[in-house]
Amino acid sequence: MRWMKAVGACALMVTVAACSTSPTGRSQMLLLDEQQLSQMGAQAFDQYQQELPTVSGRQLEYVQCVTRNVVQALPEDQRNQNWQVKVFESEDANAFALPGGYVGVNTGLLDVATNQDQLATVIGHEIGHVLAHHANERASTESATQLGMSVVGTALGSQGVTGSDQLMAAMGMGAQYGILLPFSRSHESEADTIGLQLMADAGFDPRASVQLWQNMSAAGGGQPPEWMSTHPAHGNRIAGLEAGMNDAMARYEQAQARGLTPSCKAP
Ligand SMILES: [Zn+2]
């Protein structure tokens, strides 16, 4: 119990690099390194492609165009990654971004996100999860909780054994699927905040974010899309977006003044 509390508070260093701060200033425990996360991202992206047919042509070009523009607004190390984009044939209004530079959008989302600014809202949000290391944090927290004593005990009790190797071994082959699980509400709110800034920095109109989530809510009816099931309650989400809107509008105007005026043609 004592160990669990220490892990939860991020006070116990399994590795020196384990304690980190998210882009919005939240303290987080990150036990996996970026290379491991990128590998998991690549495997999950492959898996997704085996399960769903991909589409090309104008739908793909459209999603690539919006993604390319959002990526231009990322910090340099993320911007310079080779971002791969796929459009999947599926009615579920779903999208994801994965560590390592992978973006997937379902055709069903293009019926809900009806213009480039709304699509940029979703892609900004998904890339926001990646920038804030949410998959790493979730895997680290869950594993540390599950394995608590053994991992912590091993890390403390031996020299030269890194916590992340222990974790990867313990998580086994299922690890790559884990990064496609739903995120917590606090992660969702943080991804909204980061996504709003990203889309505005890229020159997309941040006001479209409110309309997008209204469309999403309407399209969901009584049964929200799976990926929204842990997303913040609709009213909270809109309130969160509106709280960030003044800052986002200033960013948007600066981007426009710098000549960032994306024009991606919806299919
Ligand atoms: Zn999300």
Residues whose N, C-alpha, C, O or C-beta is under 5 A from the ligand:
A	BS01	ZN	E188 A191
